[in-house]
Amino acid sequence: MCGIIGILGKGDVSNALLDGLRRLEYRGYDSTGIATLVNSRIERRRAKGKISNLEVLLQKEPLSGSTGIGHTRWATHGRPSENNAHPHATDKVAVVHNGIIENFQELRDELSKQGHVFTTETDTETVAHLLTHLLAQGKTPEQAMAITMSRLQGAFSLAIMFADRSDLMAGARRGSPLAVGYGDGEMFLGSDAMALAPYTNRICYLEEDDWALLTRDGATIYNGDKRVNREVRQTALSGALIGKGNYRHFMMKEIAEQPTVIGDTLQAFVNPLARRIELPKLPVDLARLSRLTIVACGTAYLAGYVAKYWLEKIARLPVEIDVASEFRYRAAPLDADGATLVISQSGETADTLAALRYAKAQGHKILAVLNVPESTIGRESDLVLHTLAGPEIGVASTKAFTTQLVVLAALAIATARARGAIDAKREAELSAALLEVPARAAEVLNHDETLKAIALKVAEARDVLFLGRGASYPIAMEGALKLKEISYIHAEGYAAGEMKHGPIALIDETVPVIVVAPSDDLFEKTASNLQEVRARGGRVIFFSDADGIRRLGAEAMAAVELPKVDPFVAPILYAIPVQLLAYHAAVAKGTDVDQPRNLAKSVTVE
């Protein structure tokens, strides 16, 4: 999760920008930068690596100026470098950005024809040039921001400053959080209130598609071309309260962060210009692997289960998957030409670590998908593929799960390419589908109120069934796991085709049946299962896209329409509504959502 800070101050702001960036270090980063206005000119200082490197640079080359923006950045495709670090700037505009601009290539081509010269491959630079182009046409900053918001597609947050306007700063959000801080003759922007805590206790959170113009006297907020009012909250400035922002629980905050962190993770693995997956140098030859063994626990195991479907169907690579607590004791024989993949949020899961050591002793190279690469599992693996989810406080995994899926999807595409199972055209299609996910995830979050109403009915049940086919089957299991671990309602996830082999005996009018069914090549099979549930009085809650809802939505007690996407990426999106359903059911039952009974965030004992 990249970090943004912006300050319209009373004096030089470079030190305050540095302090704000330090408060955002917990999000992780590999380059930093700030920009200020010096005599109406944009001046930048950027550095690869830690904030201390930027601090040393500023000691050698100080920056004055009372208007400034700063950023901590994870590298996109390619290595971290000063040139790729934010802020990106022209002579008129400087921009810092979190997220993904989906249509940047289209805009870049358009602007290049107008004479704009691009010096990086980043999507962020396109925003700076688009604003510059509009200003050159005589647009005011307000007009330029309104047009820019109408042109940009994707999930993002932005902080922008304009040369010659030391009294003005702009911010915007679509699917990625941004807070406005109100001071005494000063104004602030931040990715979260943590960055702003030393400067103000009056915070306003921009809502979806909001953009704001800040002066030292306050903020004018727009949604589209309409001016809107947003509540300014007085915070207690405690770490816990600020960490939750305006959310009641960490879990809900972390669900809402998914468009941002999915975008951050994607940028580490997808070259958006080439529509190509770019992984770090692997310790194994994907083309020659005979089998991949995936080992994990809990939600991470279910992420691996989705990956099994992807790798076998798309890459034609045989995959074995097991829960780590079973794998470590059954002395499984491992292919000499195989490799092992372990998945863990914390990187400290005891059973997964033991499984890793067993596989390593059998001569396997170890790939790890982790949110904490400096963890024990990270140190003992041959390669870590990092999920850029940032800290996950809620015990029930949400954003860590979807970012695990993003990494595994990238791995599946790269494996398919290496094995000749897909051509360059299909790789580009799958990569493009992945790049759409942050924006589509933001759309899914718009169903929160609908899912809250459905959850009130689910909360009354004693037993709940989740059904899915193909890669939706692990999502059904994940939905059941989420519901039981935070609401304490008994729930089970089944492959829809298995319903007739036992679970159908449980179905009556008291048992909600939640069907995860994107309109893919298995939809017709799932549709017949839904009819069987209906025939027995079952209360169906149906998650599908427009095509599926049109076919079967009328048969359900409740139906939630999700965006139409390539079936390959559907599991990532369909994870979000089952998380929201579990969350609201738990809130309705009054359980401790963030710290459910008997559970720990990281299971470091057997």
JODAFEN-V401541 format. One record per residue. RES is the residue in three letters. SS is DSSP state (H for helix, E for strand, C for the rest). PSI is psi in radians with two decimals (* if undefined). Layout:
# JODAFEN-V401541
res;ss;psi
RES;SS;PSI
RES;SS;PSI
This chain:
# JODAFEN-V401541
res;ss;psi
MET;C;1.88
CYS;C;2.80
GLY;E;2.47
ILE;E;2.42
ILE;E;2.41
GLY;E;2.43
ILE;E;2.20
LEU;E;1.70
GLY;C;-3.07
LYS;C;-0.46
GLY;C;-2.85
ASP;C;2.35
VAL;C;-0.01
SER;H;-0.73
ASN;H;-0.66
ALA;H;-0.63
LEU;H;-0.76
LEU;H;-0.76
ASP;H;-0.73
GLY;H;-0.70
LEU;H;-0.65
ARG;H;-0.63
ARG;H;-0.21
LEU;C;0.06
GLU;H;-0.51
TYR;H;-0.35
ARG;H;-0.30
GLY;C;2.57
TYR;C;2.89
ASP;C;0.07
SER;E;2.77
THR;E;2.84
GLY;E;2.71
ILE;E;2.76
ALA;E;2.49
THR;E;2.92
LEU;E;2.12
VAL;E;1.91
ASN;C;0.81
SER;C;0.23
ARG;E;2.55
ILE;E;2.14
GLU;E;2.39
ARG;E;2.63
ARG;E;2.16
ARG;E;2.62
ALA;E;2.49
LYS;E;2.55
GLY;C;-2.62
LYS;C;2.86
ILE;H;-0.51
SER;H;-0.57
ASN;H;-0.69
LEU;H;-0.66
GLU;H;-0.74
VAL;H;-0.75
LEU;H;-0.71
LEU;H;-0.49
GLN;H;-0.63
LYS;H;-0.65
GLU;C;1.38
PRO;C;2.71
LEU;C;2.19
SER;C;-3.00
GLY;C;2.40
SER;C;0.03
THR;E;2.17
GLY;E;2.79
ILE;E;2.67
GLY;E;2.91
HIS;E;2.44
THR;E;2.33
ARG;E;2.40
TRP;C;2.44
ALA;C;2.50
THR;C;-2.63
HIS;C;2.55
GLY;C;3.01
ARG;C;2.69
PRO;C;2.40
SER;C;2.83
GLU;C;-0.70
ASN;C;-0.60
ASN;C;-0.22
ALA;C;2.60
HIS;C;2.79
PRO;C;2.58
HIS;E;2.53
ALA;E;2.68
THR;C;-2.95
ASP;C;-0.14
LYS;C;-0.45
VAL;E;2.48
ALA;E;2.44
VAL;E;2.40
VAL;E;2.62
HIS;E;2.35
ASN;E;2.53
GLY;E;-2.76
ILE;E;2.30
ILE;E;1.83
GLU;C;-0.67
ASN;C;0.48
PHE;H;-0.60
GLN;H;-0.74
GLU;H;-0.80
LEU;H;-0.70
ARG;H;-0.78
ASP;H;-0.74
GLU;H;-0.78
LEU;H;-0.58
SER;H;-0.67
LYS;H;-0.37
GLN;C;0.07
GLY;C;0.06
HIS;C;2.39
VAL;C;2.16
PHE;C;2.42
THR;C;-0.08
THR;C;3.03
GLU;C;0.19
THR;C;2.64
ASP;C;-0.46
THR;H;-0.71
GLU;H;-0.54
THR;H;-0.66
VAL;H;-0.78
ALA;H;-0.75
HIS;H;-0.63
LEU;H;-0.81
LEU;H;-0.73
THR;H;-0.74
HIS;H;-0.75
LEU;H;-0.70
LEU;H;-0.66
ALA;H;-0.41
GLN;C;0.04
GLY;C;0.11
LYS;C;2.55
THR;C;2.84
PRO;H;-0.65
GLU;H;-0.80
GLN;H;-0.71
ALA;H;-0.68
MET;H;-0.74
ALA;H;-0.76
ILE;H;-0.74
THR;H;-0.77
MET;H;-0.58
SER;H;-0.39
ARG;H;-0.49
LEU;C;2.42
GLN;C;2.44
GLY;E;-2.85
ALA;E;2.14
PHE;E;2.84
SER;E;2.60
LEU;E;2.52
ALA;E;2.32
ILE;E;2.41
MET;E;2.72
PHE;E;2.31
ALA;C;2.58
ASP;C;0.04
ARG;C;1.26
SER;C;-0.14
ASP;C;0.14
LEU;C;2.50
MET;E;2.60
ALA;E;2.59
GLY;E;2.72
ALA;E;2.64
ARG;E;2.44
ARG;E;1.76
GLY;E;0.09
SER;C;2.26
PRO;C;2.63
LEU;C;2.32
ALA;E;2.52
VAL;E;2.24
GLY;E;2.37
TYR;E;2.11
GLY;C;-2.95
ASP;C;1.65
GLY;C;0.24
GLU;C;2.69
MET;E;2.72
PHE;E;2.67
LEU;E;2.53
GLY;E;2.62
SER;C;-0.58
ASP;C;2.99
ALA;H;-0.33
MET;H;-0.70
ALA;H;-0.45
LEU;H;-0.08
ALA;C;-0.71
PRO;C;-0.25
TYR;C;-0.46
THR;C;2.65
ASN;C;0.29
ARG;E;1.96
ILE;E;2.44
CYS;E;2.28
TYR;E;2.11
LEU;C;2.51
GLU;C;3.05
GLU;C;2.25
ASP;C;0.18
ASP;E;2.58
TRP;E;2.65
ALA;E;2.54
LEU;E;2.15
LEU;E;2.35
THR;E;3.10
ARG;C;-0.16
ASP;C;-0.16
GLY;E;-2.84
ALA;E;2.42
THR;E;2.12
ILE;E;2.39
TYR;E;2.67
ASN;E;1.93
GLY;C;-2.23
ASP;C;0.20
LYS;E;2.37
ARG;E;2.39
VAL;E;2.84
ASN;C;2.37
ARG;C;2.47
GLU;C;2.31
VAL;C;2.13
ARG;E;2.48
GLN;E;2.09
THR;C;2.71
ALA;C;-0.10
LEU;C;0.42
SER;C;2.62
GLY;H;-0.72
ALA;H;-0.80
LEU;H;-0.81
ILE;H;-0.69
GLY;H;-0.54
LYS;H;-0.18
GLY;C;-2.33
ASN;C;0.43
TYR;C;2.62
ARG;C;-0.59
HIS;C;2.68
PHE;H;-0.66
MET;H;-0.77
MET;H;-0.68
LYS;H;-0.74
GLU;H;-0.57
ILE;H;-0.77
ALA;H;-0.39
GLU;C;-0.12
GLN;H;-0.70
PRO;H;-0.66
THR;H;-0.90
VAL;H;-0.53
ILE;H;-0.75
GLY;H;-0.76
ASP;H;-0.78
THR;H;-0.72
LEU;H;-0.73
GLN;H;-0.37
ALA;H;-0.28
PHE;H;-0.26
VAL;E;2.19
ASN;E;1.86
PRO;C;-0.46
LEU;C;-0.82
ALA;C;-0.14
ARG;C;0.95
ARG;E;2.49
ILE;E;2.32
GLU;C;1.79
LEU;C;2.74
PRO;C;2.91
LYS;C;2.14
LEU;C;2.64
PRO;C;0.03
VAL;C;2.73
ASP;C;1.84
LEU;H;-0.56
ALA;H;-0.44
ARG;H;-0.02
LEU;C;2.36
SER;C;-0.50
ARG;C;2.54
LEU;E;2.26
THR;E;2.12
ILE;E;2.29
VAL;E;2.33
ALA;E;3.14
CYS;C;2.62
GLY;H;-2.34
THR;H;-0.65
ALA;H;-0.62
TYR;H;-0.71
LEU;H;-0.56
ALA;H;-0.73
GLY;H;-0.57
TYR;H;-0.71
VAL;H;-0.76
ALA;H;-0.60
LYS;H;-0.81
TYR;H;-0.80
TRP;H;-0.87
LEU;H;-0.66
GLU;H;-0.71
LYS;H;-0.75
ILE;H;-0.75
ALA;C;-0.16
ARG;C;0.67
LEU;C;2.13
PRO;C;2.37
VAL;E;2.32
GLU;E;2.38
ILE;E;2.49
ASP;E;2.65
VAL;E;2.45
ALA;H;-0.61
SER;H;-0.43
GLU;H;-0.75
PHE;H;-0.70
ARG;C;-0.37
TYR;C;-0.18
ARG;C;0.11
ALA;C;0.89
ALA;C;2.33
PRO;C;2.39
LEU;C;2.41
ASP;C;2.38
ALA;C;-0.56
ASP;C;0.32
GLY;C;-3.10
ALA;E;2.87
THR;E;2.39
LEU;E;2.17
VAL;E;2.57
ILE;E;2.28
SER;E;2.40
GLN;C;-0.93
SER;C;-0.49
GLY;C;0.18
GLU;C;0.10
THR;C;2.10
ALA;H;-0.83
ASP;H;-0.69
THR;H;-0.68
LEU;H;-0.73
ALA;H;-0.68
ALA;H;-0.71
LEU;H;-0.83
ARG;H;-0.62
TYR;H;-0.85
ALA;H;-0.67
LYS;H;-0.66
ALA;H;-0.41
GLN;C;0.10
GLY;C;0.14
HIS;C;2.49
LYS;C;2.56
ILE;E;2.11
LEU;E;2.48
ALA;E;2.38
VAL;E;1.94
LEU;E;2.67
ASN;C;-0.25
VAL;C;1.53
PRO;C;-0.38
GLU;C;0.18
SER;C;3.08
THR;H;-0.82
ILE;H;-0.68
GLY;H;-0.74
ARG;H;-0.51
GLU;H;-0.02
SER;C;2.77
ASP;C;-0.47
LEU;E;2.38
VAL;E;2.23
LEU;E;1.99
HIS;E;2.22
THR;C;2.15
LEU;C;0.98
ALA;C;-0.31
GLY;C;3.10
PRO;C;2.37
GLU;C;1.94
ILE;C;-0.74
GLY;C;2.40
VAL;C;-0.71
ALA;C;2.08
SER;C;2.32
THR;C;-1.30
LYS;H;-0.49
ALA;H;-0.66
PHE;H;-0.85
THR;H;-0.59
THR;H;-0.55
GLN;H;-0.75
LEU;H;-0.69
VAL;H;-0.83
VAL;H;-0.76
LEU;H;-0.60
ALA;H;-0.75
ALA;H;-0.73
LEU;H;-0.70
ALA;H;-0.72
ILE;H;-0.79
ALA;H;-0.66
THR;H;-0.74
ALA;H;-0.72
ARG;H;-0.80
ALA;H;-0.57
ARG;C;0.06
GLY;C;0.34
ALA;C;-0.36
ILE;C;2.73
ASP;C;3.11
ALA;H;-0.61
LYS;H;-0.79
ARG;H;-0.65
GLU;H;-0.75
ALA;H;-0.69
GLU;H;-0.79
LEU;H;-0.70
SER;H;-0.73
ALA;H;-0.69
ALA;H;-0.70
LEU;H;-0.74
LEU;H;-0.35
GLU;H;-0.28
VAL;H;-0.76
PRO;H;-0.79
ALA;H;-0.71
ARG;H;-0.61
ALA;H;-0.68
ALA;H;-0.64
GLU;H;-0.70
VAL;H;-0.68
LEU;H;-0.38
ASN;C;-0.21
HIS;C;0.20
ASP;H;-0.79
GLU;H;-0.68
THR;H;-0.79
LEU;H;-0.57
LYS;H;-0.74
ALA;H;-0.71
ILE;H;-0.69
ALA;H;-0.53
LEU;H;-0.60
LYS;H;-0.71
VAL;H;-0.63
ALA;C;-0.33
GLU;C;-0.22
ALA;C;2.69
ARG;C;-0.56
ASP;E;2.49
VAL;E;2.41
LEU;E;2.45
PHE;E;2.34
LEU;E;2.50
GLY;E;2.81
ARG;C;2.70
GLY;C;-2.40
ALA;H;-0.20
SER;H;-0.29
TYR;H;-0.85
PRO;H;-0.53
ILE;H;-0.63
ALA;H;-0.75
MET;H;-0.68
GLU;H;-0.71
GLY;H;-0.74
ALA;H;-0.72
LEU;H;-0.80
LYS;H;-0.78
LEU;H;-0.80
LYS;H;-0.53
GLU;H;-0.41
ILE;H;-0.38
SER;H;-0.26
TYR;C;0.33
ILE;C;2.35
HIS;E;2.20
ALA;E;2.55
GLU;E;2.51
GLY;E;2.31
TYR;E;2.63
ALA;E;2.25
ALA;H;-0.61
GLY;H;-0.27
GLU;H;-0.11
MET;H;-0.71
LYS;H;-0.21
HIS;H;0.51
GLY;C;-1.01
PRO;H;-0.42
ILE;H;-0.39
ALA;H;-0.38
LEU;H;-0.25
ILE;C;2.17
ASP;C;-2.99
GLU;C;-0.12
THR;C;-0.10
VAL;C;1.86
PRO;E;2.40
VAL;E;1.98
ILE;E;2.08
VAL;E;2.09
VAL;E;1.88
ALA;C;1.31
PRO;C;2.68
SER;C;1.31
ASP;C;-2.87
ASP;C;-0.12
LEU;C;0.06
PHE;H;-0.75
GLU;H;-0.67
LYS;H;-0.78
THR;H;-0.64
ALA;H;-0.71
SER;H;-0.61
ASN;H;-0.68
LEU;H;-0.73
GLN;H;-0.65
GLU;H;-0.67
VAL;H;-0.80
ARG;H;-0.68
ALA;H;-0.35
ARG;C;0.29
GLY;C;0.13
GLY;C;2.55
ARG;E;1.82
VAL;E;2.28
ILE;E;2.09
PHE;E;2.08
PHE;E;2.03
SER;E;-3.11
ASP;C;-3.03
ALA;H;-0.72
ASP;H;-0.79
GLY;H;-0.70
ILE;H;-0.69
ARG;H;-0.63
ARG;H;-0.78
LEU;H;0.01
GLY;H;-0.61
ALA;H;-0.33
GLU;H;-0.19
ALA;C;2.67
MET;C;-0.66
ALA;E;2.51
ALA;E;2.39
VAL;E;2.10
GLU;E;2.08
LEU;C;2.81
PRO;C;2.56
LYS;C;2.09
VAL;C;2.94
ASP;C;2.28
PRO;H;-0.44
PHE;H;-0.72
VAL;H;-0.04
ALA;H;-0.69
PRO;H;-0.58
ILE;H;-0.81
LEU;H;-0.71
TYR;H;-0.20
ALA;H;-0.52
ILE;H;-0.83
PRO;H;-0.56
VAL;H;-0.53
GLN;H;-0.82
LEU;H;-0.69
LEU;H;-0.81
ALA;H;-0.75
TYR;H;-0.90
HIS;H;-0.55
ALA;H;-0.72
ALA;H;-0.74
VAL;H;-0.74
ALA;H;-0.58
LYS;H;-0.14
GLY;C;0.44
THR;C;2.96
ASP;C;1.64
VAL;C;-0.82
ASP;C;-0.48
GLN;C;1.23
PRO;C;2.69
ARG;C;2.52
ASN;C;0.03
LEU;C;2.66
ALA;C;2.66
LYS;C;-0.78
SER;C;2.08
VAL;C;1.70
THR;C;0.19
VAL;C;2.80
GLU;C;*
